Amino acid sequence: MSPFLLVLGVALLSMALRSFSHPVLHKLGSFCILGTSFLIGYLLTGFWQVGLVCSGSWLMLPWLEILTRVRRMRLPIEKPLRHRTAPSRELFPMLGDLTAEFEEEGFEYIEDAGWDWEDQKQFFRLLYKPDERLLATICLVDQDDLAFYYLRITSRRDDGTAWITWNNPFSSPLKEVPQRRINRVRGDFTVLDLIASHRAFLARSGAKTEELTPYNPEDIQTELQRELQAQIAHNISAGVLLPEPEGKVRYSWRGLFFLWVQFLRDFVRLS
């Protein structure tokens, strides 16, 4: 068989596999892309080591951004949440429908908040279900040319334990504090699916409604800011972040490797 036809065949196979919605076939398609890169390097040079370098280059691409942009970033230790106007329908067309779905399940609208930092903006719509002590967040992340949203439901207890169910498609750029329990669900989960999964998560954890700490709607924004500051403090103690002058932090080399590992996890999970 011609080397060209072999490479073309594997490339077409990867495209065909990635056209299926089944997660296993989709992942196989992604690994066929790595196989195509390996074959190109190997068949052109005759050295399998070159093939490995070509296929591995896909996994090393994030280091370009990590070394050129992330390494120079300086993050504020305190990122105060402020009241925000809801984004336009063109930017976030699903906001109204998602809000209505939560309200149909007994959630009450609290407020819109968010924060801006350099080229990234985050918008939060906060809703609360008092009888079950559930805090729902509709979050829009707008960074450069990339914008996506995710949903989150949070329950907490007085001892600092928090149970979080979300469908954020990407791994967190910071380590979670040990008291947080994360229940990640698929991105295609509806609001009803998300609520049901969170209730099941609480049941598996043995967390009863009467044991959960209620939120004071007037203090929710302050509580969220306090949680973010606790996460930053935890990452400083873990060596992921290093303190800088003027109340800022930056990623350490350990933190840069942590970001790369998070990318690899997303590559395997989302591919």
Steps between C-alpha positions, in 0.01 A plus 500: 500500500623850414611699809290788376190284479568360849520848652193610305309194615576556868415870465165420340434241769561760770258740331237228466529393864475858624179548302324258738348629822594187698776604745712187446504538121565872537805432721629237258480762226715735706763232556495424126603864449803429719558185295490700179764737634715203605477345153593825329815538709595131479436449128680819401815425700494129572555565872224410745645751745413780257149359475464517877619859499244592232211336685616634837519854362121522526527447875780757531320779311348647820852584618514772233223691675618398847849637444408805293182623673413315820851527647481881476153525650453672834169424671341715772464321833168675555261501205192677630169398349292794386152544369490437127246571231386184326679437168319561174287230345750478215779409742296273729174397330431218749502716814126569508401139433739363761376749758139403428582129537657557842208716611255230395679270747455742789820705474475871568702759311750676729727721291741530209868542581840449345857610475742609226869435478710597198354308202263281701152581624269284707131557551301324774123479539422380851180318595406340831260224611436565870314178588792282382773757567636474145691782333493493119740695282474564127850600396618649171875509434607742226871492415643635176308322223384216725171519689323216677260453787453242770257431783582435864303401808661535843406378848708565810531409865620696802825299520609642163406199287344595167338275241518633147333353192594664172538443128802722444665354186851589618704405804564767761822703454545486879502219754174458685507536876474162680156581646339522156338192349461522122237315300574556130220421256479498123462824311171389342327472839183707525413708805278216621784249450740725690264538796427127512871417487573744784227352717640152437850634578383630836324172576814298421699730728251465784429873503147567622317822422460596866880470544575743215577864572245740351622792294402854585408653161652832606835336578532257207730726301727543802501124561605428141783750523615344828502154335716630215748656743517172694581317177779744415643467852492120468690515170763727652554252783509214247772676298285542189497879540769733627422835667612813320515866608190718490264222604549279197603139436660312211528137401809317625672237286303242697187694410594505130541122501167476683334694216657268243373192684154657508522542123591132458199403709274714285655355184418146611156591636384732221667341200 
